């Protein structure tokens, strides 16, 4: 059963930051309509999940692995959206 956020115990996490980092975080949080705490928790949670997922190991049998590699090595099918994206000049160029 998932913990109810309104009744779940919370703990304090103290950070020491440079004033310019605090201001940068505050500006970004305000832009997104969040508190600094919400902004930092969301960013920290996302970074933690990414770090853990980057190290996830998938065990598959030899047949499934061979099919996976075959699909990776296969040329992509013609795709109008991809062709258009690759021939359109980037806005920053």
LINVEN-V297379 format. One record per pair of residues at least 6 apart in sequence whose C-alpha atoms are under 8 Angstrom apart, sorted by the first residue. I is the first residue (numbers start at 1). J is the second residue. D is the distance in Angstrom with one decimal. If there is no record, write none. Layout:
i=I j=J d=D
i=I j=J d=D
This chain:
i=25 j=36 d=6.6
i=25 j=39 d=7.7
i=25 j=40 d=7.9
i=26 j=35 d=7.6
i=26 j=36 d=5.7
i=29 j=35 d=5.8
i=29 j=36 d=5.6
i=29 j=38 d=7.9
i=29 j=39 d=5.5
i=30 j=36 d=7.9
